[in-house]
């Protein structure tokens, strides 16, 4: 007997998440200097961490021998105050990915179902599989979540409906009206999960927090990984009515968010300048790529986030060829989009280099 035969079948069958290729790994494999590599593969903040967060983390190092505040009092209070919610509405996670896992712990088993869009963030599917639940995928014409169809897909076994807004990897967003109509149809036994990892980027984002305040079956996910530039810290949060938040709190480890991360995140919340700079760089980079892709007649999906889905054809090959030149983008075959790649918006220098290398790779392919 192999060890697999004793293990949980759902774990054996799982296709592990494939993250963006790390800079160090790329440098090792290709014999390149890490400082010469441009990584635009994981939607990280090209300006780096919030400077205020860095200072707070340095100070927090002095207390690293003390366990973190497991209740996350200061950070949860600051998040709640900034959003007009209560402390009891906030659940901290080791990245917002952990909140996804806590929701699945709390609501999924073999009899239940999770609904998501066809080109949604792949972690929802991994989690549903891990918990033995049925994963229900709803088509998303033109890469936009079809909320009426997702509401139609709800059965009595449905517990979670995931709506990534804006979605990764498509960058598309559904608006307030569509969300309101969806919420009108949400039955009592189903939780709507709005994954808002990129909600700080669009100009006019919908408001889902009103549903938290109204005590509806809603959990809103946010993160410090994107706009605040703290992906390496692993800190995110869920916002939910108090009874739902209390359930999620039971499902987590006692010290799930480390003390350095709590200190960094707390300072990042108040760093308005870094947030404004990040938005500005993102707007400029987005305009740069949109114009470049139009000039080259490359199909792309207009994005509300900090990345773009573009279709050069043969995405795996384009990814590999660009990698050889030290530019890491994301191939999309795991999203059933083999002709597409996803590019995170970088600094001006990153964007120029990435486009140059993409041009070179596409010219070579034509020879
Ligand atoms: C990046 C991202 C997150 C954030 O994950 P963290 O665990 O907070 O780093 C969540 N959802 C989506 C759709 C994302 O793209």
Boltz pocket constraint, residues with backbone or C-beta under 6 A from the ligand:
constraints:
  - pocket:
      binder: B
      contacts: [[A, 42], [A, 43], [A, 94], [A, 95], [A, 96], [A, 97], [A, 98], [A, 121], [A, 164], [A, 166], [A, 167], [A, 168], [A, 195], [A, 197], [A, 222], [A, 223], [A, 224], [A, 225], [A, 226], [A, 231], [A, 234], [A, 235], [A, 236]]
      max_distance: 6.0
